[in-house]
């Protein structure tokens, strides 16, 4: 997997992503390619922003 990308926001809940390519090394001797999605998306900076909801 690659490193996580920067978060889409600095607070209040955003997303970041990472990708993978299953080509190095290539499958050999009857091996299979990677299974699953080539991109993963995760939550980031989920804390409330200052001043949000009385904080």
C-alpha positions in Angstrom: 0.0 0.0 0.0 1.1 3.6 -0.6 1.2 6.2 2.1 -2.1 7.8 3.1 -2.9 11.0 1.2 -3.4 14.2 3.0 -6.8 14.6 4.7 -9.4 16.5 2.8 -10.1 18.7 5.9 -8.2 19.9 9.0 -11.1 19.1 11.4 -14.7 18.0 11.4 -14.2 14.7 9.6 -12.7 14.2 6.2 -11.3 11.4 4.1 -7.9 10.3 2.9 -6.9 7.4 0.6 -4.1 5.1 -0.3 -3.6 2.8 -3.3 -1.8 -0.4 -4.2 -0.5 -2.0 -7.4 0.1 -5.7 -7.4 2.8 -5.7 -10.1 6.0 -5.8 -8.2 6.8 -8.6 -8.0 4.4 -10.0 -10.6 2.7 -13.3 -9.7 4.8 -16.3 -10.7 4.5 -20.1 -10.7 0.7 -20.1 -10.9 0.3 -17.3 -8.3 -2.6 -15.0 -8.3 -3.0 -11.2 -8.5 -4.0 -9.4 -5.4 -7.6 -9.6 -4.4 -9.7 -6.7 -3.2 -9.9 -3.1 -4.1 -6.9 -1.2 -5.4 -7.9 1.9 -3.3 -8.7 2.2 0.3 -10.5 5.3 1.8 -10.4 6.1 5.5 -11.7 8.7 7.9 -9.4 11.3 9.2 -9.4 14.5 11.4 -12.7 13.4 13.0 -12.4 15.7 15.9 -14.8 18.7 16.0 -13.6 22.0 14.7 -13.1 24.7 17.4 -16.3 26.5 18.1 -18.4 23.7 16.6 -21.4 22.7 18.8 -20.4 24.9 21.7 -16.9 23.5 22.0 
